[in-house]
Amino acid sequence: MAITRMLMPDEATIKTVLLRLDPRLHRRVEGLAQRSRRSVHAQLLWLIERALETAEQAEGLSDAELH
């Protein structure tokens, strides 16, 4: 599966959310981020994007239906 690089929107369009993580989950994300040389924030964005692409493919959704 090819993961495309996300285009980052400008600061005015970024949504802010509060995310509470179990400490064990945070440590796992932090470890992945360090190995990938990303920030925890960037790693979470990458993981969310990857999970959404996988879920959308499993549902058989086309790009036109997603946007």
C-alpha positions as CSV (number, residue, x, y, z in Angstrom):
1,M,0.0,0.0,0.0
2,A,1.4,3.4,-1.0
3,I,1.0,6.1,1.5
4,T,0.9,9.6,-0.1
5,R,2.6,12.5,1.6
6,M,0.1,14.7,3.3
7,L,-0.1,18.3,2.2
8,M,-0.2,20.5,5.2
9,P,-2.8,23.3,5.2
10,D,-1.9,26.7,6.3
11,E,-2.1,27.6,10.0
12,A,-5.5,29.3,9.5
13,T,-7.2,26.1,8.4
14,I,-5.8,23.6,10.9
15,K,-8.3,22.3,13.4
16,T,-7.3,22.1,17.0
17,V,-8.4,19.0,19.0
18,L,-7.7,17.7,22.5
19,L,-6.5,14.1,22.5
20,R,-6.1,12.2,25.7
21,L,-3.8,9.2,25.4
22,D,-3.1,6.4,27.7
23,P,0.6,6.8,28.8
24,R,1.5,3.4,27.3
25,L,0.0,4.4,24.0
26,H,1.8,7.7,24.1
27,R,5.1,5.9,24.7
28,R,4.5,3.6,21.7
29,V,3.7,6.6,19.4
30,E,6.7,8.4,20.8
31,G,8.9,5.4,20.0
32,L,7.6,5.3,16.5
33,A,8.2,9.0,16.1
34,Q,11.8,8.8,17.3
35,R,12.5,5.9,14.9
36,S,10.9,7.8,12.0
37,R,12.6,11.0,13.0
38,R,9.3,12.8,13.4
39,S,7.6,14.7,16.2
40,V,4.9,13.0,18.1
41,H,2.4,15.4,16.5
42,A,3.6,14.5,13.0
43,Q,3.6,10.8,13.8
44,L,0.0,11.0,15.0
45,L,-1.0,12.8,11.8
46,W,0.7,10.2,9.7
47,L,-0.9,7.3,11.7
48,I,-4.4,8.9,11.3
49,E,-3.9,9.5,7.6
50,R,-2.7,5.9,7.1
51,A,-5.6,4.4,9.1
52,L,-8.2,6.5,7.2
53,E,-6.7,5.5,3.8
54,T,-6.9,1.8,4.9
55,A,-10.5,2.2,6.2
56,E,-11.6,4.0,3.1
57,Q,-10.1,1.4,0.8
58,A,-11.8,-1.4,2.8
59,E,-15.1,0.4,2.4
60,G,-14.4,0.7,-1.4
61,L,-14.8,4.5,-1.3
62,S,-13.5,6.4,-4.3
63,D,-11.7,9.8,-4.1
64,A,-14.8,11.5,-5.5
65,E,-16.9,10.2,-2.6
66,L,-14.4,11.3,0.0
67,H,-14.1,15.0,-0.8
